[in-house]
Amino acid sequence: MLDILLVEDDQDLAATLVQYLALENIRCDHASNGVSGLELAQQHDYDALLLDLNLPRMDGLSVCQRLRNQGNDTPILMLTARDQLADKLDGFNAGTDDFLVKPFELQELVVRVKALARRRSGQARVLRCADLSMDLASRQASRAGQAVKLSPIGWQLLEVLLREYPHTVSRQKLEEAVWGDELPDSNSLKVHMFHLRKALNSPFPTALLHTVPGHGFVLHESTEDAPDQP
């Protein structure tokens, strides 16, 4: 059974879609605004997202951009009444995988959802660096077989670092991935990276998370002791 998220503010349409998808053996969570949809997408590992373009509180493009900036690669099918090329280009640039223009046939929706889910099934669901692994499905991280406990923000930061491995990730990219346009005070990232460094480095003989002065942070295995500050 596929597990997807529908973010749609039209309650009648949403109810119809949820019922029809259930008949096709597709379980569907529903959020009626962009903020709630973003939160659910961050908390669960869905096979696909159905995202309406015009949503209250946060529009579909913004939701898509926030998820992609956070390293979330869940396939996104954008539902929209707009069929202009410029609108589609905006969506693809934001990270949308496919578009479906309203009104649409329910059978076509199912075909597109299953196609996106199949595409993702071939992608890695476990991210790795040296003896560190992050299981995106179970939301469990471990190093050398030992569980690594992370805060929700620590999880997001580590996921970005693993997706970019072995490249250095700038402070700006990490901040945008976690907080989007609402950037925190200048000390927030430093504090969270300090805790992430302790979780990844302190219990183990080799350091894994390192600061690259003037550039950002990088994951690589080193026999050097980790510094106390990020």
N, C-alpha and C positions, 0 to 999 in steps of 0.2 A: 504493500500500500504506500502510495506517495503521500507526503506530508507537506502541505503548502500554506502560505499565508496570503490572504486577500485583504488589501487595503482599499476600501471603497466606501464613500459616504452616502451613496444611494442605498438605503436600507432594503428596499424592495428588490433591486437588482442583486444585492449581496445575498439575500435569502435564497433567491432563485439559483444563483451560482453555487452556493454551498450545498443545496439539495441535489442539484444535478451532478456536481462533482462527486458527491458521496455515492451516487449510482455507478460512477465510473471507477469506484475503489480509490478515490482521492480524498484524503481527510483535509479539511480546510479550516484553519483559524481565521477569524475576521476582526479587523480593526476599522473603525469608522473615521479616523483622522490620521494625519501624517505622523504626529508625535507618538501616538499609541502604536502605530505600525512600526515605526523605527525602533521603539523599545522592544516589541515582540521579536523583531528580526535580529536584534542584538542578543536576545536571551535564548533563542532557539536556533537549531540548525535545520532549516527547511530545505526541501528539495527544489523549491522554486517560490518566487514571489509574484503575485499579481498586484500591480500597483497602478491605481488611478492617477492620472496626471493632475487633475484639479481637486485638491483635497483641502479641507480646513486645517488650520493651525500650522501645517507645513506641507507644501506642494510636493507632488511626486518626484520632480526633478531634484529637489533639495534632499528628499529622503534617499534617493538613489546615490547622489553625490556623497552624502554622509557615510553610507554603507561602504561605498568603494574606497573612500579615504581611510576607513577603518580596516581595510583589507578584507572585507566581506565579499566573497565571490559567488554568493548564491545567485543563480540565474534570475533575471528580472524581466517579466513581460509587462510592458506598459500598456494600460487601457486608456484610450483617449478618444474624444470626439473630433480632435484635430487631425486632418489628413494632409497638411501642407508639408512639403519637403523640409522647410526650415525647422518646423517643430520636431520632426523625426531626427534631424541632425543634432538638435539640442539634446534630445534624449540619448542618442548614441554617444555623444560626447560626454554625457554625464555618467555613462556606464550601463545603459539599458541594453539588454541582449536582443529584444524583439518588441514589435509593436502590434497591437490589434486595435483597429479603429471601430468605435461604436457606431451603429449597432452591429453585432457580430453573431454568427451562428455558434451555438453552444458546442457543437461537434468540432468546429474549427478551434475553439478555445482548448478543448481537451487534447487535440492533436498537438497543438503548439506547446502546451504544458508538458506533455509526455516527452516531446522532442527535447525540450530544455533540460528536463530531468535526466534523460539518457545521456545528454552531453556532459552533465556534471558527474554522473556516476563513474565516468572514466577518469575523473580528476582525483588528485591525491587528497585524501581527507585527513591525513596525518602529516604534520610539518615536522622536520627534523633538522638538528644541527648537532654534530658530534653525538654525545650520549643523551641529548635532550630531545624529547618528543612531545608534540602537542596534538591530541586527538580532538578534531573539531566536532565530531559527532557526539562524543561522550562528554566533551568539555573537561578533559582530564589532561594534566601536564605531568611529566615525570622526567627525572634525570638519573641515569644509571640505575633504573628500576625503582627509584625512590620517588614517591609522590611529591610534587611541588605545589604548595598552596599559594594561590594568587587571588588578589582582589579583582573585582570586575574591571577596573581600570588597568591593573597590572596585566590581566589577560589580554586586553586590547593592545597594550603596548608590545607585549611579547609576540602576539600574532603578527603585527606589522614588522617587527624585527626579523621574525622567521621567514616571512614572505619575501623580504628584501635580502635575506642572507645569500651570499656573503658580503653584500654591499653595506656601506655606512649609511645610516638613516639620520637625517638632520633633525634637530630639535623642532623646527617648524613643522615638518611633516608629521612627527609624532603628536604634536599639539593639535594639529588640524584633524588627525585621525580620531582622536579621542573627544575633543571639544568642539570641532567644527569652527564656525565663525565666532562662537562665543568663547574666546580664549580666556583661560584662567589668569590669576596673578602670576607674576614671573617665577615664583618659588614652587608652584604646584608640580610642574613636571620634574623638577629636581627631587622633590620629596618622593614622588612615586617611583622614579628611577632608582633612588636609594633603596627602597623596599624591594624592588624587583631584583636589584643586584644582590642583596642579601639572600633572597630566596634561591637565586640561581647559583651563586658563587660560594657563599659562606660554608655550607655543609660539605663541600666537595674539595678534593685536593687540587683541582685545576679550575681556574677562573674561566668563565664563558662570556659574560657581558662586560664590555669595555667601553670607556669613553675615548673618543677621538677628539682631542682638543681643537676647538674652533670649527668642528664639523658636525659632531653628533655622537651616535652610539653604534656599536657593531657587535655582532656575535662571532666569536672564534675561540677555539680552545687554546689555552695558554697555561704554562706551569707557573706563571707569575701570580703572586697574591693579588687579589682584587683590592683596589683602594677603598677607603671607607666612605668616600663621597662620590656621587655620580658626576 
